[in-house]
Amino acid sequence: MTPISLTSPATRRERTGSLPDRLRSGLKPLAVSCLLVGAGGVIGCHGPSIPADTESVAPGVWHHAVNLIDGPWALHVVEIDLPTARKAGIRLHSARAPFDGLGLEKTSILAGNALAAVNGDFFYHGAPVRSSGMQVRAGELLEEPRPRSALAIGGDGSLHIDVFDLDAGLVTATGRVLPISHVNRDPRGASDLTYFNHHAQAWMDTVTADVGFVLQALGSSDWSVADTLRARVMQVRRHRWPLKLVPGQWLVAGGADFAEEVVTPGDTVQLFRRLPPVKEGLREAISGGPRIVRNGKVSIEHEAENLSASFATDRHPRTAVGIDDGGRTLFLVTVDGRQPGYSVGMSLAELAEFMSTKLALFTKARVNAAQALNLDGGGSTTMVVGNQVVNRPSDQTGERTVANALLVTSTGGGD
């Protein structure tokens, strides 16, 4: 058996007031000793069962600050009891940097008045800025999926961590199905078809497609990914860009193989976008990678998601999201790093072990993550609670700008 010592700036007693202020107040750490067996299974702890500084953020939402001396590691956990939070009108949303993907922004700015937020996906610099995987916001697909795991949120609030595929197409008035390969990016060949929505507005003048069909939604605009949308063809354009799109409008554009006569103005067509393996509609999603916990077991899937071995084994600041076995509790987790004496960061295996075997020690629900996904880390790792950055981002210049974020927000009304 291997003893692990934990420290915390407070006891399990829930506190009031600003957590950052309390952490700066010089509270003495409380040592807690736990005995582990096998691959890190907890068999007993001496001292409080929640060795963390815990504050209630909103109904069903708590923030835990945790220090583990073995790293040392400084972690922050936002715990969400989903049924309670939903009844209070609390939801999960993804946010995207402004300028329709042409810019980056700090997580604290993207958070706005959110109850809590963490940084999201990895991203590529350029014009436009692209995340490394899919993003769904308010039922609209901003980025297509790639072979990286993502967290997806159904219209019913269900949570999914998986690698998703794009199954999309345009059904013409004659019943012909034109497969769509990409979202908000130029067609890559004569037989390639892509669709753009208003989130691509800032770079529509860079479109080089040969032909495009401008569509206007018919009926309700309260859709989710997996819905089949009816639309009217407003225009057929050839080599005439830029184009202004508003919510409820799309441009389906392709290479030279798509002749104008396939679709004509006034036609009623159908646009479908599905993200298998999930069949139901998805309202929000944000990508990351790799998956680190599967069915309650450490499962570092970096090879399948085309990430290097050193990325998995080196210690870095990390951000992650986890779901308990019953899908009732969601965890947002950050661990600071690259700061000797304070927090050295974790390998993916260390992060996965914490999430799959240690969360129950620090949280209200007393459960661990059965599924967990790593998000962007390093200097991007940021957690915001109550309009304050509660962790210590590792860049010397402070908080880094990012492409997107995952937010916990309150709508002010429950189910």
C-alpha positions in Angstrom: 0.0 0.0 0.0 1.3 3.5 -0.9 0.4 6.5 1.2 -0.5 9.7 -0.5 -0.7 13.0 1.3 -3.2 15.7 0.4 -3.3 19.2 1.5 -6.1 21.7 1.4 -6.5 25.3 2.3 -9.7 24.5 4.3 -11.8 21.8 5.8 -14.9 20.2 4.2 -17.1 22.9 5.7 -18.7 24.9 2.8 -17.7 28.5 2.9 -19.1 31.8 1.7 -17.5 34.8 0.0 -14.9 35.0 -2.7 -12.8 31.9 -3.0 -9.8 33.7 -4.6 -9.9 36.1 -1.6 -9.8 33.2 0.8 -6.9 31.6 -1.0 -4.9 34.8 -0.7 -5.7 35.1 3.0 -3.0 32.7 4.1 -5.1 29.9 5.5 -2.9 27.1 6.7 -3.1 23.8 4.8 -4.7 20.8 6.4 -2.9 17.5 5.9 -5.0 14.5 4.9 -3.5 11.1 4.5 -5.1 8.5 2.2 -4.1 4.9 1.7 -4.1 3.6 -1.9 -4.0 0.0 -3.1 -3.4 -1.5 -6.5 -3.7 1.0 -9.4 -4.7 3.8 -7.1 -7.9 2.5 -5.5 -8.8 4.4 -2.3 -9.3 2.2 0.7 -9.3 4.8 3.4 -8.6 8.4 4.4 -7.7 10.1 7.6 -9.2 13.5 8.1 -12.1 15.2 6.2 -13.7 13.2 3.4 -13.7 16.4 1.3 -10.2 17.9 1.7 -11.0 20.9 -0.5 -12.0 24.5 -0.2 -15.6 24.3 -1.5 -18.0 27.1 -2.4 -21.5 26.9 -3.7 -21.8 28.7 -7.0 -25.5 28.1 -7.8 -28.1 25.4 -7.2 -26.4 22.1 -8.1 -23.1 23.8 -8.9 -20.0 23.8 -6.6 -16.4 24.8 -7.0 -13.7 22.9 -5.2 -10.0 24.0 -4.9 -7.7 21.1 -4.2 -4.0 20.9 -3.5 -2.1 17.6 -3.6 1.4 17.7 -2.3 2.8 14.8 -4.2 3.2 16.8 -7.4 2.7 19.3 -6.1 -0.6 19.8 -7.9 -3.1 22.7 -7.7 -6.4 21.6 -9.1 -9.8 23.2 -9.5 -13.0 21.3 -10.0 -16.5 22.6 -10.9 -19.0 19.9 -10.0 -22.5 20.1 -11.6 -25.4 18.0 -10.3 -27.3 18.1 -13.7 -30.9 17.4 -12.6 -30.7 20.0 -9.9 -29.0 22.5 -12.1 -31.5 22.0 -15.0 -34.4 22.7 -12.6 -32.7 26.0 -11.7 -32.3 26.9 -15.4 -28.6 26.2 -15.6 -27.2 25.0 -18.9 -24.0 24.1 -20.6 -23.0 26.1 -23.7 -20.0 26.4 -26.0 -18.7 29.9 -26.8 -16.6 31.0 -29.8 -14.1 33.8 -30.0 -15.5 37.0 -31.7 -15.2 38.1 -35.3 -16.8 34.9 -36.5 -13.6 32.8 -36.1 -11.1 35.4 -37.3 -10.0 36.2 -33.8 -9.0 34.8 -30.4 -10.2 35.8 -27.0 -9.5 35.1 -23.3 -11.7 32.5 -21.6 -12.6 35.1 -19.0 -14.0 37.4 -21.7 -15.8 34.5 -23.5 -17.3 33.6 -20.1 -19.2 36.9 -19.8 -21.6 36.5 -16.9 -21.4 32.7 -16.9 -21.4 31.0 -13.5 -18.2 29.1 -14.6 -16.2 28.4 -17.7 -13.1 26.5 -18.9 -11.1 26.9 -22.1 -12.1 24.5 -24.9 -10.5 22.9 -27.9 -7.1 23.1 -29.4 -6.9 25.5 -32.4 -4.9 26.4 -35.4 -3.7 30.0 -35.9 -4.6 31.6 -39.2 -7.5 33.4 -41.0 -9.9 31.9 -40.1 -8.8 30.5 -36.8 -10.0 26.9 -36.7 -10.5 24.5 -33.7 -9.0 21.1 -34.1 -12.4 19.4 -33.9 -16.1 20.0 -34.1 -18.1 22.7 -32.4 -21.9 23.0 -32.1 -23.5 26.1 -30.7 -27.2 26.6 -30.3 -28.0 23.7 -32.7 -25.7 25.0 -35.4 -22.6 23.2 -36.6 -19.6 25.6 -36.6 -16.8 23.1 -37.3 -17.1 19.6 -38.8 -15.9 16.7 -36.7 -12.5 15.2 -37.0 -11.0 12.0 -35.5 -10.8 13.5 -32.0 -13.1 13.0 -29.1 -15.7 15.6 -28.3 -18.2 16.4 -25.6 -21.7 16.7 -27.0 -24.9 17.8 -25.3 -28.3 16.7 -26.6 -31.4 18.7 -26.7 -32.7 16.7 -23.7 -29.5 17.5 -21.8 -27.9 14.1 -22.3 -24.1 14.1 -22.4 -21.9 12.1 -24.8 -18.2 11.8 -25.1 -17.3 10.1 -28.5 -15.5 10.5 -31.8 -18.2 11.8 -34.2 -18.6 11.6 -38.0 -20.3 14.1 -40.4 -23.3 12.8 -42.3 -24.7 15.7 -44.2 -26.3 16.5 -47.5 -28.7 18.5 -49.6 -31.8 16.8 -50.9 -33.0 18.6 -54.1 -36.6 19.1 -55.2 -36.2 16.0 -57.5 -35.0 13.9 -54.6 -31.4 13.8 -55.6 -29.0 13.7 -52.6 -25.9 15.9 -52.8 -23.4 14.8 -50.1 -21.8 17.6 -48.1 -18.2 17.0 -47.0 -17.2 20.1 -45.1 -18.6 22.9 -42.9 -17.6 26.6 -43.1 -14.5 25.9 -45.3 -13.9 26.1 -49.0 -14.6 23.1 -51.3 -11.4 21.2 -51.9 -12.1 19.9 -55.4 -14.5 19.9 -58.3 -16.7 17.2 -56.7 -16.5 18.6 -53.2 -19.6 20.2 -51.6 -19.6 22.3 -48.4 -22.1 24.4 -46.5 -21.6 27.8 -44.8 -23.7 29.4 -42.1 -23.6 32.9 -40.7 -20.7 32.0 -38.4 -18.5 32.1 -41.5 -19.6 35.6 -42.4 -16.2 37.2 -41.7 -14.4 35.2 -44.4 -17.1 34.7 -47.0 -15.1 37.0 -49.3 -12.4 34.2 -49.5 -14.8 31.6 -50.9 -13.5 30.2 -54.2 -16.4 27.8 -55.1 -17.7 27.6 -58.6 -21.4 27.4 -57.8 -23.4 28.1 -54.7 -27.1 27.7 -53.6 -28.3 30.3 -51.1 -31.0 28.8 -48.8 -33.5 30.3 -46.5 -35.0 28.2 -43.6 -38.7 27.5 -43.7 -40.5 27.1 -40.4 -39.0 27.2 -36.9 -35.4 28.2 -36.3 -35.2 26.3 -33.1 -33.3 23.3 -34.5 -30.6 21.0 -33.4 -28.0 19.0 -35.3 -29.7 15.8 -36.5 -32.8 17.8 -37.6 -33.7 17.8 -41.3 -34.3 21.4 -42.3 -36.6 22.5 -45.0 -35.4 25.5 -46.9 -36.2 27.5 -50.1 -33.5 28.2 -52.7 -33.2 32.0 -52.8 -30.4 32.3 -55.3 -28.0 30.3 -57.4 -24.7 32.1 -57.7 -21.6 31.4 -59.8 -18.3 33.1 -58.8 -20.1 35.9 -57.1 -18.8 36.5 -53.6 -18.8 37.8 -51.0 -22.3 37.1 -49.6 -24.0 38.2 -46.4 -25.6 35.4 -44.5 -27.9 35.9 -41.4 -29.1 33.2 -39.0 -31.4 30.9 -40.8 -29.6 31.2 -44.1 -27.0 28.9 -45.6 -24.8 28.7 -48.6 -24.2 25.2 -50.1 -21.3 25.7 -52.4 -19.3 23.3 -54.6 -16.8 22.8 -57.3 -17.3 22.7 -61.1 -19.1 19.4 -61.0 -22.2 20.9 -59.6 -24.1 22.6 -62.5 -26.6 25.3 -61.9 -29.5 23.3 -63.3 -29.3 20.9 -60.3 -31.1 23.5 -58.1 -33.1 26.4 -59.2 -34.4 29.5 -57.3 -37.8 28.8 -55.7 -37.1 25.1 -55.1 -37.9 23.7 -51.7 -35.0 21.5 -50.6 -33.9 19.7 -47.4 -30.7 20.1 -45.6 -29.6 17.4 -43.2 -26.7 17.3 -40.8 -26.1 14.3 -38.5 -23.3 13.4 -36.2 -23.2 9.7 -35.8 -22.9 7.6 -33.6 -25.3 9.8 -31.7 -28.8 9.7 -33.4 -30.6 12.3 -31.4 -30.3 16.0 -31.9 -27.3 17.8 -30.4 -27.6 21.4 -29.2 -24.0 22.0 -28.1 -20.6 20.3 -28.6 -16.9 21.1 -28.1 -14.0 18.9 -29.1 -10.7 18.1 -27.4 -8.6 15.0 -27.2 -7.8 12.5 -26.4 -10.3 10.5 -24.3 -8.6 9.6 -21.1 -11.2 7.6 -19.1 -13.6 5.0 -20.7 -16.1 3.1 -18.6 -14.4 4.0 -15.3 -11.0 2.9 -16.4 -7.9 4.9 -17.4 -7.8 4.8 -21.2 -5.3 7.2 -22.8 -6.3 7.1 -26.4 -3.7 9.5 -27.9 -2.6 7.1 -30.6 -6.1 6.6 -32.0 -6.6 10.4 -32.0 -3.2 11.2 -33.6 -1.5 12.7 -30.7 2.1 12.1 -29.8 3.4 9.9 -27.0 5.2 12.8 -25.4 2.0 14.9 -25.3 0.5 12.1 -23.2 3.5 11.4 -20.9 4.9 14.9 -20.3 3.5 16.9 -17.5 1.6 20.0 -18.6 -1.2 22.2 -17.3 -4.4 20.4 -18.3 -8.1 21.0 -18.7 -10.6 18.2 -18.8 -14.3 17.3 -18.6 -15.8 14.2 -17.0 -19.1 12.5 -16.6 -20.1 10.1 -13.8 -21.5 6.6 -14.5 -25.1 7.6 -14.3 -24.8 10.8 -16.4 -26.0 12.8 -13.4 -22.8 14.7 -12.5 -20.5 16.7 -14.8 -17.0 17.7 -13.8 -14.9 20.5 -15.2 -11.3 20.1 -14.1 -8.1 22.2 -14.4 -4.6 21.4 -13.0 -2.0 24.1 -13.2 1.6 23.4 -14.3 5.0 24.6 -15.3 5.2 26.4 -11.9 7.7 24.5 -9.6 6.9 24.5 -5.9 3.2 25.4 -6.7 2.0 23.0 -9.4 4.0 21.0 -11.9 1.2 19.8 -14.2 0.1 16.2 -14.9 0.6 13.6 -17.5 -2.6 12.3 -19.1 -2.3 9.1 -17.0 -2.1 11.2 -13.8 -5.0 13.3 -14.8 -7.1 10.2 -15.8 -6.2 8.6 -12.5 -7.3 11.6 -10.6 -10.6 11.8 -12.4 -11.4 8.1 -12.3 -10.4 7.4 -8.7 -10.0 10.6 -6.7 -12.9 12.9 -7.5 -15.1 11.1 -5.0 -12.8 12.4 -2.3 -13.4 16.0 -3.0 -16.9 16.4 -4.4 -20.5 16.5 -3.1 -21.7 13.6 -5.2 -18.9 11.3 -3.9 -18.5 9.8 -7.4 -15.7 9.6 -9.9 -15.7 10.2 -13.7 -16.7 7.1 -15.7 -15.9 9.0 -19.0 -13.4 11.8 -19.4 -12.0 13.9 -22.1 -8.8 16.0 -22.2 -9.2 19.5 -23.6 -6.6 22.1 -24.7 -4.0 22.7 -22.0 -0.7 24.3 -21.5 -0.9 28.1 -21.4 -4.6 27.8 -22.5 -5.7 26.1 -19.3 -8.0 28.5 -17.5 -11.0 28.2 -15.2 -13.3 31.1 -14.4 -15.8 31.0 -11.5 -18.0 34.0 -10.7 -16.2 36.3 -13.1 -12.8 35.6 -11.7 -10.0 33.4 -13.0 -9.4 31.0 -10.1 -6.4 29.0 -11.4 -2.9 30.3 -12.3 -2.4 30.2 -16.1 1.2 29.3 -16.8 2.1 31.9 -19.5 4.3 34.7 -18.1 2.0 37.2 -19.9 -1.0 35.8 -18.0 -4.2 34.4 -19.4 -3.9 33.2 -23.0 -6.4 33.9 -25.8 -8.2 30.9 -27.2 -10.7 29.9 -29.9 -13.6 28.7 -27.8 -14.7 27.7 -24.3 -17.2 25.7 -22.4 -19.6 27.7 -20.2 -22.0 27.0 -17.4 -24.8 29.6 -17.6 -28.0 30.5 -15.9 -31.1 31.3 -17.9 -33.0 32.4 -14.8 -35.7 29.8 -15.3 -35.9 26.1 -14.8 -37.4 23.2 -16.7 
